[in-house]
Amino acid sequence: MEIAAVMGAECYCDADGTFRIAELPDPATVEPVWTIAAGEGGVYISADRGMSLDGVHNGVLARGENAEASVAPVSSLVVDNDPDSPTYWSGPFGHRPGFYSSSALITVGQCTAAATLKLRAAQAPNASADVSSLPNPALEPGDIIRALYPDGLKEIHQVASFSISLEVGGDFGLHTISAKEDS
């Protein structure tokens, strides 16, 4: 996991059981791969949505210090610099930094890549949803989806995990990290 963070990537296991190291998509910029819509013709069954500030940061300071290799300490602070973001560093949310350190970080560039990845994850957990829908075997953790709820709200989510019921009539449960409200 530390090597993936140094590269600015995540380590995960795909549907075939193969471990992958790759940069996960940015929910703010990637087009959703699937839409879970309520109503006629939709695949939505139910959802439980929630919000929390636990673990939400708008900046990450990544530090690296490797005493064995006689490498000077390095660091990089990456902040949410989007003025339209609710967690904007210079906005009403204030300064709520998170911290990450690893002896594998030996350059400022590596610190910046790790901090950028950690910041993306630290901004997202403020909203989550557990969505039940008809199954989609093509989905993988990390995929970006759009949820259209019965009350008309639209959200973009990143799939964190899912479960498939093996019972007849069972549903497809998705646990997601909400990235943003969709317009």
C-alpha positions in Angstrom: 0.0 0.0 0.0 2.8 2.4 0.8 4.4 1.9 -2.6 1.1 2.6 -4.3 0.6 5.8 -2.3 4.1 7.0 -3.3 3.1 6.5 -6.9 -0.2 8.4 -6.3 -2.2 5.2 -6.9 -4.3 2.7 -5.0 -3.7 -1.0 -4.6 -6.8 -3.1 -5.0 -8.0 -6.6 -6.1 -10.1 -6.8 -9.3 -13.0 -9.1 -9.9 -10.6 -11.9 -11.2 -8.7 -11.8 -7.9 -5.7 -10.0 -9.5 -4.0 -7.3 -7.5 -3.8 -4.0 -9.3 -1.9 -0.8 -8.7 -3.5 2.0 -10.6 -4.8 5.6 -10.1 -8.4 5.4 -9.3 -10.6 7.8 -11.3 -11.4 11.2 -10.0 -15.2 11.3 -9.4 -15.3 15.1 -10.2 -14.0 14.6 -13.7 -14.9 11.1 -15.0 -18.1 10.3 -16.8 -20.1 7.7 -14.8 -20.0 4.1 -16.2 -23.6 3.3 -15.0 -26.8 5.0 -13.9 -28.9 3.7 -11.1 -32.3 5.4 -11.7 -35.5 5.2 -9.8 -38.8 4.9 -11.7 -40.0 3.0 -14.7 -37.2 1.3 -16.6 -34.7 2.0 -13.7 -32.7 -0.4 -11.7 -32.9 1.4 -8.4 -34.5 -0.6 -5.5 -33.6 1.4 -2.4 -30.9 3.5 -0.8 -29.7 4.6 2.6 -27.8 7.9 2.4 -25.8 9.6 5.1 -23.4 12.4 5.7 -20.5 12.9 8.2 -17.5 15.1 8.7 -15.5 12.2 10.2 -12.3 11.8 8.2 -13.0 14.8 6.0 -10.0 17.0 5.3 -9.4 19.8 2.8 -5.6 19.5 2.9 -3.1 16.8 3.3 0.5 17.2 4.4 2.6 14.2 3.2 6.1 13.8 4.8 8.9 11.5 4.0 12.0 10.8 6.1 14.3 7.9 5.4 17.1 7.9 8.0 18.6 4.7 6.6 19.3 6.0 3.2 20.6 9.4 4.5 17.9 11.2 2.5 16.9 14.7 3.8 13.3 15.0 5.0 10.8 16.1 2.4 7.2 17.3 2.5 4.3 18.6 0.4 1.0 20.2 1.4 -1.8 19.7 -1.1 -5.0 21.6 -0.5 -8.5 21.9 -2.0 -8.0 25.0 -4.1 -11.4 24.9 -5.9 -13.4 28.0 -4.8 -16.6 26.3 -5.8 -15.9 23.3 -3.5 -17.6 23.1 -0.1 -14.3 22.1 1.4 -12.3 25.0 -0.2 -9.1 25.6 1.8 -9.7 29.3 2.0 -13.4 29.1 2.4 -15.9 28.7 5.3 -14.9 25.1 5.9 -11.6 26.4 7.3 -8.3 24.6 7.4 -8.7 20.9 8.3 -5.5 19.2 7.2 -4.8 15.5 7.3 -1.3 14.1 7.7 0.5 11.2 6.0 4.1 10.1 6.5 6.1 7.3 5.0 9.8 6.4 4.8 9.1 5.4 1.2 8.6 9.1 0.3 12.0 10.5 -0.7 11.2 13.4 -3.1 8.8 16.3 -3.0 7.2 14.9 -6.2 6.4 11.7 -4.4 5.0 13.6 -1.4 2.8 15.7 -3.7 1.5 12.6 -5.5 0.7 10.8 -2.2 -0.9 13.9 -0.7 -3.0 14.4 -3.9 -4.3 10.9 -3.7 -5.0 11.1 0.1 -6.7 14.4 -0.3 -9.1 13.0 -3.0 -10.0 10.2 -0.6 -10.3 12.6 2.4 -12.7 15.0 0.6 -15.1 12.2 -0.5 -16.2 10.5 2.7 -18.5 13.3 3.8 -21.5 11.6 2.1 -22.0 7.9 1.4 -24.8 5.7 0.2 -25.7 2.1 0.5 -27.7 1.4 -2.7 -29.7 -1.7 -3.6 -30.3 -2.2 -7.3 -30.6 -4.8 -10.0 -27.2 -6.5 -10.4 -24.5 -5.2 -12.8 -21.6 -7.8 -13.0 -19.5 -5.3 -15.0 -19.0 -2.9 -12.0 -15.8 -2.9 -10.1 -14.7 -1.1 -6.9 -13.5 2.4 -7.9 -16.0 2.8 -10.8 -18.0 6.0 -11.0 -21.8 5.8 -11.1 -24.7 8.2 -11.1 -27.7 7.7 -8.7 -31.1 9.2 -9.6 -33.2 8.9 -6.4 -37.0 8.9 -6.2 -37.0 12.4 -4.7 -35.3 13.8 -7.8 -31.9 14.2 -6.2 -28.9 13.2 -8.5 -25.5 12.2 -7.1 -22.2 11.0 -8.5 -20.7 8.2 -6.5 -17.5 6.1 -6.5 -18.1 2.5 -5.7 -16.3 1.4 -2.6 -17.6 -2.2 -2.4 -20.5 -4.3 -3.4 -22.2 -7.5 -2.5 -24.3 -9.9 -4.6 -26.9 -12.0 -2.9 -26.9 -15.6 -3.9 -30.6 -16.0 -2.9 -33.4 -16.1 -5.4 -34.7 -12.6 -5.7 -31.7 -11.2 -3.8 -30.4 -7.7 -4.6 -27.1 -6.1 -5.5 -25.9 -4.0 -2.7 -23.5 -1.1 -3.5 -21.6 0.8 -0.8 -20.4 4.1 -2.3 -18.5 7.2 -1.5 -20.4 10.2 -2.7 -18.3 12.6 -4.8 -20.7 15.3 -5.5 -24.3 16.3 -6.2 -25.0 15.9 -9.9 -26.7 18.8 -11.8 
